[in-house]
């Protein structure tokens, strides 16, 4: 509510407005967008006039929030019945995206304050079984600097934009059909963002660029790092133990939620047009490359992130269509694999690292079993075309 008046922090305010507008007619959308931009222009001019300069340089967003709130007021005061419910659902969807971002930021702060010790050494040892992919991709990305770095930086930072594009395609017919589809990307996105931080609290980690490098800023993390090794020298193989870290850096590595979100975007783009399918594939590959190449995640984080996303997606789809044996089996299998990955990372890292030829493929196969199970099960859920029954020929009258 502070951002109704004061300069908002960078976030998906206009993305939330775009989701709200899926319930409006085209005329109403133009009016809402124009009103949001007009309100923002007034706020920006007023801030410049009084000399206000937000620390992050972000001036825009108040207009989008005002219009979303105005739509809620109009729904309560000027609409009735199904029209009121539909408009309130649109407002709720838009505000959920904004609130989800705020909730995520709060969780990241909580992890940095509540978990002073991190478990990066355990997963760094596990990554020996996977060939230390963060170190490898980090060197490759540095060789492509500045083009590769800038491109992947945009992809990594604008993941929410890609999700909104896919969600808008899925919700394109809401204004015509006057109802929301049973399942869409925004629901999966929000559930991943709400459940993921709980795993952060159980398995706090800061990432290789912080635990084994200079930190994202280039200097800040050296005093807390085990050694300044990333990405040139893979960490030595030794018995891991928890290590203290600062009270600022979020413990947001396990699982990789960027990987989980990109996986969800990929899944939900499969039924779109060709350009959307290609974009979903590109965003997944680029996000995986960025998470490793920037040193924000280990390879084991990505494996867990894929399993996490598929399990949540399977649970949401099973909930929508009604739980059956296939759905229960898929969710139980995904949950079991995810729990087994976390337990093995924490209590068996040395065993995994000492036999990379055995355990590296096993980790990938565990993830692949969930991917395969999801694909097989969802294919069974797809509606099948039933051939039209031909009428039987009638005997000719004698």
N, C-alpha and C positions, 0 to 999 in steps of 0.2 A: 504493500500500500504506500510505502515511502516513495516509490517511483511514479505514483500518480502526479507528483509535483516535481520532485528532484530528478536530476539527471540519472537515467537508468544505467546499470552496469551492462556490458555487452552480453547479449542473450537472445533467445529466440522470440522476441516480442512480436515482430512482424511475421515470423513463422507461425506463431499462435493465432495471429489475426487471419492468416491465410487458411488455417484449418477451420476457424470459426466461419469463414465466408463460404465454405462448401455447402452450407444450408441456405444460402441466400440466392436470390435470382441475380442475373447478370447486371441488371440495373442497380440493385441494392449493393452489389459488390463494388461497382464503380463509385457509388456514393460513399461507401464505407472506406475504401482506399483513399479517395480524395479527402475525406474528413480527417483520416489519420495523418496524411502528409501535411495537410493544412495546419493541424494542431501542432505537429512537430516543428513546422516552420516558425510559428508564433513562439514556441518555447525556446527555440534556438536563438531567434532574434532577441528575446528577452534576456537570455543568459549572456549573450555578447554585450548587450547594452549595460548590464550591471557588472561586467567583467568576470563572470563566473567561468572557470576553466576546470572541468572535471579532470581528475588525475589521469584517467585512462583515455582521455580525449573522446569519449563516447557521448554524443549529444542526443541521438535519436532513439525513439522507442515509446516515449510518453503517449504519442498520438495513437499508436496501435493499442496500448493498454486502455486508453480512454474509450476507444470505439468498442472494444470487447466488453467493457463494463456497461457501456450504453446499450449494447445489444441485449445484455442481461436485464437491464431496467425495462427496455421495450418489451421483452418477452413477458415479464411479470405484469406490466401495466397495460399493454396494448394487444396482447395475443391471448388466445384461449385454446383449450383442447390440444389437439395434436400439433398445431402450429407452435404453441407455446413450448411444448415438450421438445420439439425438434430444434427450435432456436436455443433453448437452454442447453441441450446436448452439444450444439455447436460451440456455444460460449464455454461450456465446461471442458470440451476437448482442447480448445485453445489455451485456456488457463491452466489445464493440467500440464501442457508442455512447458509453460513458464514455471509453474510450481515445481515440476520435476527437476528442472535445471537448478532451482534454488535449493531444493532438498539435496541434490547431488553435491552442490558446493558445501552445504553444511556438513554432510557426511565426510567429505574429504578433510575438512577442518577437524572433525571429531577423531578421525583415524590418526592424524598427525599428533594430536594431544594425548589420546588415550593409549597409543601403542608406541612407547619410546624405543623398543627393541624391534628390529626387522629380521626377516628370515631369508634375506637375499642369498646368503652363502649356500643355503640348502638347494635352492633352485639353480644357482650357478653351477653347482656340482652335478645336478641332474642334467643340465644342458650339455655336459660332456657326452652323454649318451646320444644326443641329437646333433652333435657336431658343432656346438657353440654358434648357433645361427645368428645371434645378435652381433657377435664380433665379426663374422663373415660379411653380413649385409651392411654393417656399419662401415667397413672398409670400402665395399663396393659403392655405397652411397657417397662417401667422401670423394671417391674417384670421379663421380659425375657432378660434383659441385661446380657452379651454383645452380645449374639447370635442374638436376634431379632433386636437389634439396628443396628448392623453391616449389617445384611441382608437388612433391609429396607433402610439403608443409601445408599447402593449400588443401589438399585432399584430407589430411589428418584433422585440420582445424575446422573444415566445413562438413563434417560428417552429418551433422543435424540437417544441413541444407539438402543433402542427398536423400535423407530420410523423408523430409517434407515433400520433395518432388515425387517420390514413390507413393507416399500417402495421399497426396492430392490426386494422383492418377487413380488410386483405388477408390477414392471418395468422390470421384467426378460426377457421379449420377445421383448423389444424395438429394440435391435440390429438386431433381425431377421425380425420383421415386419416393421422396418424403420419408426416407428411413435410411439408417446406417447399415452397412453390410455386417454380417455376423462377426467377421474377424478382419482386422486390418493391421498395418504395420505399427501404428502409433501405440496400440495396446502392448505389443511385444516390446517396443522400444522402452516404454515406461516401466514395465515389469522388470526388464533387465536392469534398468537404472536403479530401481528400488531394492532389488534383492542383492545385486552385486556388492554394494558396500558392506553388507553383512558378512560376506566372505572375506572382504578386506580386513575386517576386525579379527577373524579367525586366523588369517594367513597374511600378516602385514609385510609388505615389501615396497621398496622405492624404485627399483629398476637398475639395470646395469650402468647407465650413464651417471647415476648418483652413487651407487654402491661401489663401482669399480672405475669411476671416471670423474671428470671435473664438475659434473652437474649440468643441468640444462643451460645455465647462464654462462658456462665456460670456466667458472672459478669457484662458485659458492660451495660445491660439494666435496672439494679435495680434503678438507680437514676432517670430514666424517667418513670418507671412503676407505675401504680396505687397502687399496693401492690405486694409483692412477694407471689403469691397464686398458681401459676400453677406448677404442676398438682394436688397438694394435696387438695386444698380447692376451690370449685367453687366460683366465685365472688358473693358478695351479690346482691340482687335485689334492685336497686335504680334507680332514674331518671338519664339517661345518659346525657353526654354533651361532646363536642369536647375537646380533651386534647392535649397539646403540646408534641412534641417528637423531638428527635435529628435531625440533618440535614444530617445524613449518612444512616440510615436504610431505605431501599426501602419501599414504601407504596404499596405493591404488593399482597394484600390478596383478594380483592373483584373484580371479581370472582377468584376462585382458578384456575389458568391456568394449573397447574400440573394436576388437576382433568380433565379439559377440554381436555388437550393433551392425557391423559391416556384413556379418553372416546373415542377420535378419533382413537387411536391405537386399542382399543377393537372393534370398528365398522369395521375398515378396515381389521382386522384379521379374520373376520367371514367367508370370502370366501376362506381362505387359507386351507392348510392341517391341520390335527388334532393337530399336535404339535404346529403350529402357533396359532390356536384357543385357545389352553390351555395356551400358553404363553401370549396371549393378555388378557385373563381373569385374569391370575396371576398378570400381571403388573397393571391392573386396581385395583384389590383388594389391592395389596401391596402399590400402590401409595396412595389410599384413606387412608389406615392405617397409612402410613408414614406422610402424611400431617397433620393428627390429632395427631398422637403419638409424633411427634417432636415439636408440638405446633406452627406450621407455619400457621395453618388455623383453623377457627371455622367451626362448622357443617354447618352453613348457607352459608359459602363460597362454600362448596362442592355442595350444592343444586343449587346455582346459576351457578357454573362451568359446571355442567351437562347440564343445560338448555342452557347455552351459546354455548357449543360445538355442541349440536344437532341442534340448530338454524342455526349456521354457516354451518354445514355440509348439512343441508337441502337447504339452499340458494345456495351453490355451485353446488349441484346436480341439482337443478331446473334450474340454469343458464346454465348448460351444456346440459340438455336435452330439454330445452325450457320451459318457464313458463306456467303452466296450473293451473286450479282451485285448485287442491290438493296441488301443491307446494306453491302457494301463501297463501293458508289457513294455511298450516303448518308453514311457516315462520312468518306470522302475529301472529299466536297463540304463537309460541316460543318467539317472541319479546315482546308480551304483557305480558306473564308470567314473563319474565326476568325483564321488567320494573316494574311490580307490586311487585316483590320480593324486588328490590332495594328501592322502595318507602316505602313499609311496614317496611323494616329494619330501614330506616331513620326516619320515622315519626310515626310508631306505635309499637315501641319495647316493651313498657310497657304493652300494650294491649295483644300482643302476649305472653309475659312471664307470665302474670297473669292467663291465661287460657291455660295451656300447653296441656291439654287433647283435646282441640278443635283445637288450631292453630298449634300444632306440626304435627298432621296428615294432616292438610290442606296444610302445606308447602310441605310435602312429596307427597301428592296427586297432587299438582300443578306441581311438577317435573315429577311425573308419567304420568300426562296427556300429557306432551310433549314427553316423551319416548314412550308412547302408540301411539300417533299420528305419530311419526316418523316411528315406526315399521309398522303400517298399511299402511301409504302412500308409503313407499319404497317397500313394497310387491306389491302394485299395479303397481309400475314402473318396476318391474322385467319382463323380456320377458317371455312370456308363450309359451310353446310348442304347435304347431298346428298340429293335426293329419293329416297324408298324405291322400289326397283324392284318394280313390280307383277308378280305371277306371270302368265305367259301362260295364257289359257284353254285347258283341255284338251278335245279333241273328245269328244263323247258316244259311248259304245259303241253299236254297231249292234245 
